[in-house]
Amino acid sequence: MLTRNLRLGRARPPTPAAVLTLLAGLGLTVVLAVGMIDGERERARSEFLQRAEIRNASVTRSFGDALDVLQAANALFSSVGIATRDEFGAFARPLLANHQYLQAVVFHRMVSSADRAAFEAANQRFRPGFGIRERRATGDAVTVVPAGRRPRYLVLDYVEPLGGNEVALGYDAFSFAPHAAAFMRAIDTNQPAASAMLPLLQRGDRLGFVLIQPVYRRGAPLVNAAARSAAALGDTAVIIDVAALVDSNLAKSNLLAPNGLRIELYGPGVDGPQRAYVYDSLGRTRPPPWHALMGDTLFTNRHTFDVAGLPWELRIAGRLSDMTGSTGPLIAFVLGCLVSLATSAYVQSRVKRTRRIEALVESRTADLHDALDALRLYRRAIEASANAIVLVSATRPGYPIEYVNPAFERIRGYRAAEAVGRGLLELGAREPDRAAVAELRAAIRERREAHVSMRLSCGDGRQMFAEVYIAPVNNDDGVTTHFVMTQYDVTMAKRYEAELEARARFDTLTGLANRSMLQDRIENAINLAAGRGVVWVAALDLDHFKFVNDTLGHDAGDELLKTAAQRICSVVERTDTVARTGGDEFVLVLPGRENESEAAATVRAVLEALAHPLELSGQDLVLTGSAGLAAYPADGSDAATLIQHAEVAMYRSKELGRNMVQFYMPTMNARARERLALEGALRSALTHDEFELYYQPQVDLVSGAVVGLEALIRWRHPSMGMVRPDRFINLAEETGLIVPIGAWVLRTACRQSRAWQHAGLGPLRIAVNLSARQFAEPNLVREIARVLEETGLSAACLEVEITESLVMGDVESAIRTMRELKQMGVLLSIDDFGTGYSSLSYLRRFPVDVLKIDRSFVRDIPFDEDDAAMVAAIIQLARGLRMRVIAEGVETEAQLDYLRRRGCDEVQGHVYAQAASGPDVERMLRTGRHMLPHNATV
């Protein structure tokens, strides 16, 4: 009995379904827990990457902020020229107050070897003991000693804050290789540059670096590194404490609270990457309960970025345990186990009775759901498509449309009710697309796929370009019951394609052909001529366009170019081509002209059309041009050669006086190459110190004493020898180099005059010529004042010479400039007086001290009564206006006697002395200030 009861009370073994359910439940629980652990790990990784990205952005932005500070300091010098020390201090102190990581804001001035003594003497007036010094390393110690001789110095002239930085004043940054390398990199790239990291002078335990941006002479051409080097006046620099920069920026954004991160910043050191900053809060948070299940993981992130040309790297690390604290995986695991046990018990009680029913129901239900899901999916995909989809019957006559999706209504402009029932080809293609329609018909007839590009008419009257695809739909028996057509709207792509084609072949400003189309037009014209006709190519350049662009602005310049293009097109024939090849340069292709006279007549008509008065920005302008002509086949057999020869002839037209037409001749090539070589040599002449000044005495006619000297530039080229001024002055005017050359003449002449005064040779007046480009410079007065201050020359010892035509271009502006110079005490003279067209009413308003009689009147005084009368009239006019008179080019004692009798004040010319170098003039002055005349010509 006991045995039987025990057998009856024995539990039944679980069914296979219950066991499988339990195992599946536990397996799912494990998978779920592992998935949640992986999810937590991924979430922790995402959290870490998000924190890292925020800090990457913050640190990168902090360096961008430092660059903004540098560019703000540099903008001060770009806007006002070389600022004064007070202006610099007033500008820099707020920057230092608002950016605590700045150790100093600095201005380094470029000082040449020749200017060193004057620069040191000028600074010693308020900084006793000041001198240019350099860094010298002795073992581990670094000292500052007087700088050795170098062609140029980059001297620390201004620094804020000054307190604690006095020892740095006068320091030559070129003496320290990392700083010099950063400066030259800024010149080469025309971008700010950064130095390698070094210990800060103020805090030797902290690392910092220097951001540098050159300061250029205003208006100087910066087309290449050589030009930028020649135009560099110095640089602005900011000295950055790296740790303070990063700390302040992260703290400002509340990114330094304990966050389970280690932040390390590596920057360029002298010997390679060097750690500049570290912050570590790893392991400060308590790990979650399930930490032991998933283990700890160390996430890392490296972010590299560029700071003014040098690479930096931010390294951030964080542990998984610091990124998450969720107990979700543990709870999910416990609940999963409990649910698995409960489900297994339930299955154990129900599985035998319901297994077959459930299997059948599940099978039928699954099939039904799959079918319904597939139908819904297909319909939703069609309705949601961005492209027009059309379902067409393949069994009914005319192939009527049975369905269109919403995109069809939107794109084609037809409502579904309007489209359904109509024949497929009734919603029509445009007439030119017959081939595409024929291909669609063939595809429908042959029950095959097809793809065509065509234009379609829309319900609202629009036209559209479309890519059309059609494919048959077959039933289970292989019979085609429908066609599916898809229409892709490519209208915008076609428009962009057409616009790009136009941009590739037409000038966007004027609408004329560009250089690419010009080549095709010339080649086509040559092919049509085929050796039986002549094709003329004309190169035309607008005269003085750069002056209009500089004075009235680029918008006015663009209007001028469009007007010029319209006027040129109004003159030439429809079969001719007009192209704009760049700037103010145009090229005309003139086929059908049989001889030179016909081609020249067309070009002259173009020049006459250009010359009609034009009102632009409130100014009345007369536009002229210079043109050159070359002919096929005489001057070239291809487009490139014809254009090149036409341009050579055009440059010859400019040399001969502008506003004319010149035909190409082979001898012009040599002249053009000589001009290019001369221009290239002229651009490097200042850098290579090839210019020198000669001085011609100006002698008082009453006492015979030398009262002044006119500074005359000479160019001594190493291979071409002494280059005459008439060969390079006009070229310098055209290229804009006359501005830096003129500035060099002014500074050199003032420095030489001051040196002669120090040598005890008396307060001689020095006369310097100003070109039209120099006189038009907006900072001319400020530049002259700066030169006088730097050289220590009194303003009364400087005489500025300007020509009549120069001041008559813009009289009111010229008068304002002259009055500002007079207020400084500078003397003014009108050079070559009598050869221009100055009005006496204007002359009376000019604050001029001296009239200089042109040598063309002086030359024939003894032989030509008209010239003699002109000279006498100019002297009397000057007397009435209380001006002095200087006669130029006096070579004979007869000329001298006439001028003395008429009351001329001073003369200069070979009758007393030719222009000579500075040392020769100094020797002459030391022998005596009085000179005796002698005939210079026979």
C-alpha positions, 0 to 999 in steps of 0.5 A, spaced: 500 500 500 505 504 501 509 503 495 502 504 491 501 511 494 508 513 493 507 511 485 501 515 485 504 521 488 510 521 484 510 528 479 509 527 472 515 528 468 514 535 464 512 534 456 517 536 451 513 542 449 514 545 456 521 543 457 522 547 450 518 552 452 522 553 459 529 553 455 526 557 450 524 562 455 530 562 459 534 562 452 530 568 450 531 571 457 539 570 456 538 573 449 534 579 452 539 580 458 545 580 453 541 584 448 540 589 454 547 589 456 549 590 449 544 596 448 547 599 455 554 598 452 552 601 446 548 607 450 554 608 454 559 608 448 554 613 445 554 617 451 561 617 451 562 619 444 557 625 445 561 627 451 567 627 447 564 631 441 562 636 445 568 637 448 572 636 441 567 642 439 569 646 445 576 645 445 576 647 437 572 653 438 577 655 443 582 655 438 578 659 433 576 664 439 584 665 439 584 666 432 579 671 432 582 675 437 589 675 433 585 677 427 581 682 431 588 685 433 590 685 425 584 688 423 586 694 427 593 695 423 589 693 416 584 699 417 589 704 420 595 702 417 601 702 423 597 704 429 600 708 435 602 705 441 596 708 445 591 706 439 594 699 440 594 699 448 587 701 448 585 696 443 589 690 446 587 691 453 579 689 453 581 683 449 586 681 455 580 682 460 575 678 456 580 673 454 584 671 460 588 665 457 592 671 453 599 672 456 600 678 451 598 681 445 604 683 441 606 688 435 612 686 431 615 691 426 619 689 420 626 693 421 631 693 415 638 693 417 639 700 414 633 703 418 636 699 425 640 705 428 634 710 426 629 705 429 633 704 436 635 712 436 627 713 436 625 708 441 631 711 446 628 717 447 622 714 451 626 707 453 633 709 455 637 703 453 633 700 448 636 696 442 634 690 438 636 684 441 636 676 440 635 670 444 641 666 446 641 659 449 647 658 454 646 651 457 639 650 460 639 658 461 636 663 455 639 670 455 637 676 451 643 680 448 644 685 442 642 682 436 647 681 430 647 684 423 641 681 419 638 684 413 631 684 416 629 684 424 622 682 426 622 687 432 617 687 438 615 694 438 608 694 442 606 689 447 600 689 452 600 688 458 607 692 458 608 690 466 612 684 466 614 684 459 618 690 459 624 686 458 621 683 451 621 690 448 626 690 442 626 682 442 628 680 434 623 674 433 627 672 427 633 670 432 628 665 434 627 659 429 620 657 431 618 664 431 621 666 424 619 659 421 611 661 423 612 668 420 615 665 414 609 660 413 604 666 414 607 669 408 607 663 404 600 661 405 597 668 406 594 665 412 595 666 420 600 661 422 602 658 429 608 656 432 610 650 436 609 650 444 614 652 448 614 654 456 611 661 457 616 666 460 611 668 465 610 661 468 615 656 466 611 650 468 606 652 463 606 651 455 604 656 450 604 658 443 604 664 439 599 665 433 602 670 428 599 674 422 603 679 418 601 686 417 602 688 410 603 695 407 596 698 405 594 697 397 600 693 396 599 687 391 599 681 395 599 676 389 605 671 391 609 670 397 615 674 394 610 680 393 607 679 400 614 678 403 616 685 400 609 688 403 610 686 410 611 691 415 611 686 421 606 682 424 601 682 430 601 676 435 598 673 441 601 669 446 596 663 448 597 659 455 594 652 452 592 650 459 588 656 461 585 657 454 582 649 454 580 650 462 577 656 461 573 654 455 571 647 458 569 651 465 565 656 461 561 650 458 560 647 465 564 641 462 569 640 467 565 637 473 566 630 475 564 626 468 568 620 468 573 622 463 580 623 462 582 629 457 589 630 454 591 635 449 597 634 445 600 640 440 606 641 436 612 641 440 619 643 438 621 635 438 614 632 436 608 632 439 607 634 446 602 634 452 599 641 453 593 639 458 590 633 462 584 633 466 582 626 469 576 624 473 576 616 471 573 611 476 569 617 480 562 614 479 560 607 482 559 601 477 552 598 476 550 592 479 550 588 473 557 591 472 560 584 473 556 581 467 558 585 462 565 587 464 568 594 464 570 597 458 575 603 456 572 608 451 577 612 447 576 618 442 582 622 438 580 628 435 585 632 430 584 639 428 589 644 425 591 651 428 593 656 424 597 651 419 600 646 425 596 639 427 593 638 434 590 632 437 585 632 443 585 625 446 579 623 451 578 616 454 572 614 459 570 607 462 563 604 461 562 604 468 562 611 468 557 612 463 551 608 465 548 606 472 542 602 469 539 596 473 535 594 467 539 588 464 539 585 471 531 586 472 530 584 465 534 577 467 530 576 473 523 577 470 525 573 464 526 567 468 520 568 472 516 569 466 519 563 463 517 558 469 510 561 469 509 560 461 512 553 461 507 551 467 502 553 463 504 550 456 505 543 460 497 544 462 495 546 455 499 543 450 496 536 449 489 538 448 491 544 443 497 543 440 494 540 433 488 546 433 493 551 435 498 549 429 493 549 424 490 556 426 497 559 426 499 556 419 492 559 416 493 566 420 500 566 418 499 565 411 493 570 411 497 576 414 503 575 409 498 576 403 495 582 407 501 585 409 504 584 402 498 587 399 498 593 403 506 594 403 506 594 395 500 599 395 503 604 400 510 603 396 506 606 390 502 611 393 508 614 397 513 614 391 516 621 389 515 619 382 509 618 378 506 611 377 501 609 372 498 602 371 495 601 364 491 595 362 494 591 356 488 587 354 483 593 353 483 597 346 487 603 346 491 601 353 487 605 358 490 607 364 487 604 370 490 607 376 495 613 377 498 614 384 498 621 388 505 623 385 502 623 378 497 628 380 502 632 383 507 632 377 503 631 371 498 636 374 492 631 372 487 629 377 486 621 378 479 622 375 481 626 369 487 620 367 483 614 369 480 611 362 484 615 358 489 612 353 496 611 355 499 616 349 493 621 350 497 625 356 502 627 351 509 627 349 511 633 345 512 633 338 519 633 337 519 626 341 516 622 336 522 617 336 521 616 344 513 615 343 515 610 337 519 606 342 514 606 347 509 603 342 514 598 340 515 596 347 507 595 348 506 591 342 512 587 343 510 586 351 517 588 353 521 593 358 523 600 355 526 606 357 526 613 354 527 620 355 522 625 353 518 632 354 511 631 356 505 636 357 502 637 364 495 639 365 496 646 367 500 647 361 507 646 363 512 642 360 517 637 363 523 633 362 522 626 364 525 619 364 520 614 362 520 606 364 515 601 362 515 594 364 509 588 363 506 585 368 504 577 367 500 573 370 501 565 372 500 563 365 505 568 363 500 572 359 501 580 360 495 583 363 498 590 365 503 595 364 507 599 369 510 605 367 514 610 372 515 617 370 521 621 373 521 628 373 528 631 371 526 638 369 531 641 374 536 637 372 536 639 365 535 646 367 542 645 371 545 642 365 543 647 360 545 653 365 552 649 366 553 649 359 552 656 358 557 658 364 562 653 360 561 657 354 559 664 356 561 670 360 557 670 366 557 678 367 557 680 360 553 674 356 559 674 351 563 668 349 568 666 354 575 664 352 573 656 351 567 658 346 572 663 343 577 658 341 571 654 338 569 660 334 576 662 331 577 654 329 571 654 326 572 661 322 579 658 320 576 652 317 570 655 313 576 660 310 580 654 308 586 657 305 581 661 301 579 667 305 582 671 311 580 671 319 582 677 323 582 677 330 582 683 334 585 684 342 582 690 345 583 692 352 580 698 356 584 704 358 585 705 365 580 701 367 583 699 373 583 706 375 576 706 375 575 700 379 579 702 384 576 709 385 569 708 383 568 700 386 568 694 383 560 695 382 561 701 378 567 697 374 562 691 372 557 696 370 562 699 365 564 692 363 557 691 361 556 697 357 563 696 353 560 689 351 554 692 349 557 698 345 562 693 342 556 688 340 552 694 337 558 696 332 560 689 329 556 684 324 552 678 327 557 673 324 562 676 328 564 674 335 565 678 341 568 675 347 571 677 354 577 673 356 578 676 363 578 683 366 577 688 361 580 684 355 576 683 349 577 679 343 573 680 336 573 675 331 572 678 324 571 673 318 569 676 311 574 682 311 578 682 305 584 687 307 587 691 313 583 697 311 576 693 312 578 690 319 581 696 321 575 700 320 571 695 324 576 696 330 576 703 329 568 704 329 568 700 336 573 705 339 569 710 337 563 707 340 566 706 346 569 713 346 562 716 347 561 719 354 558 715 359 555 717 366 557 712 372 556 713 379 555 720 378 561 721 374 562 723 367 567 718 363 570 717 357 572 710 355 577 709 350 581 702 348 587 700 345 587 694 340 591 690 336 590 686 330 592 679 327 590 675 321 590 668 319 594 665 315 599 671 315 600 671 323 598 664 325 594 658 323 591 656 330 587 660 335 592 660 341 597 664 336 592 669 333 590 671 340 597 671 342 599 676 336 593 680 337 595 681 344 602 683 342 600 688 337 595 691 343 600 692 348 604 696 342 598 700 341 598 702 349 606 703 348 604 708 343 599 712 346 593 708 347 586 709 344 589 706 337 589 700 333 596 696 331 597 691 326 601 685 329 608 685 326 614 679 328 618 684 331 613 686 336 614 679 339 621 681 341 619 687 344 613 683 348 618 678 351 623 684 353 617 688 356 615 681 360 622 680 362 623 687 364 616 687 368 619 681 372 625 684 374 622 690 376 617 686 381 624 683 385 628 690 384 625 692 391 626 686 394 634 685 392 635 692 393 637 694 386 634 701 386 639 707 388 637 715 388 641 720 385 641 727 387 641 734 382 643 740 386 638 746 386 642 753 386 640 759 388 641 764 382 643 770 387 648 767 391 650 761 387 649 757 393 646 750 393 639 750 397 636 744 395 637 737 392 632 733 387 632 726 388 632 722 382 631 714 382 636 709 378 635 702 377 642 698 377 640 691 375 645 686 376 645 683 368 642 689 364 646 694 368 643 701 369 636 701 366 634 708 364 628 711 368 624 712 362 624 704 361 621 702 367 617 708 370 611 707 365 611 700 366 611 701 374 605 706 373 601 700 369 603 695 374 602 699 380 609 698 383 610 705 383 606 705 389 612 701 393 617 704 389 615 711 390 614 710 398 622 707 398 624 713 394 621 718 399 623 714 405 630 713 402 631 721 400 628 723 407 633 718 411 639 721 406 637 728 408 637 727 415 644 724 415 647 730 411 644 734 417 647 730 422 654 730 418 653 738 419 652 739 411 646 744 413 638 744 412 638 742 405 631 742 402 630 735 399 625 734 393 621 728 391 616 726 385 610 723 387 606 719 381 599 719 380 598 713 383 601 715 389 598 721 390 591 718 389 593 713 395 588 715 401 593 714 406 598 718 403 598 724 408 599 719 414 604 715 410 609 722 409 608 724 416 610 717 419 616 717 414 618 724 417 617 721 424 621 715 423 627 719 419 627 725 424 627 730 418 623 736 419 617 737 414 620 744 412 626 740 409 621 736 404 619 738 398 613 734 394 613 735 387 607 734 383 605 735 376 599 739 373 595 733 370 596 729 376 592 735 380 587 736 375 584 729 375 580 731 381 581 738 383 577 738 389 580 732 392 587 734 390 586 741 394 584 737 400 590 733 400 595 739 398 592 743 404 593 737 409 600 737 407 601 744 408 598 744 415 604 739 416 609 744 414 611 740 407 613 744 401 609 743 395 611 744 387 608 744 381 613 740 376 613 741 369 609 747 369 607 750 362 606 743 359 599 741 362 592 744 362 591 747 369 586 753 370 589 760 373 583 760 377 585 753 380 592 755 380 590 760 385 587 755 390 593 751 390 597 752 396 603 751 392 610 754 394 614 753 387 613 753 380 618 748 376 619 751 369 619 745 364 626 744 360 622 744 354 621 751 355 628 753 357 632 749 352 630 754 346 630 761 350 636 764 346 633 762 340 626 762 340 622 768 342 616 764 344 619 760 349 623 766 352 616 770 353 613 763 356 618 763 361 618 770 362 610 770 363 611 764 368 616 767 372 611 773 373 605 769 374 609 766 380 611 773 383 604 775 383 602 768 386 607 769 391 611 763 389 618 761 388 620 759 381 625 753 379 628 752 372 629 745 370 634 743 364 639 749 364 645 747 360 648 754 358 650 760 361 646 764 356 640 760 359 642 762 366 643 769 364 636 770 361 633 767 367 637 771 372 635 777 368 628 775 369 628 774 376 628 766 376 629 764 383 633 757 382 635 753 377 637 746 376 641 743 370 648 741 367 650 748 367 652 747 375 652 739 376 649 733 373 645 728 378 650 724 382 650 718 387 649 720 395 657 719 396 659 724 390 654 729 392 656 729 399 663 730 397 661 736 393 657 739 399 663 738 403 668 742 398 663 748 399 655 750 398 657 755 393 657 753 385 660 756 379 656 755 372 659 752 366 657 750 359 654 743 359 653 743 351 657 745 345 
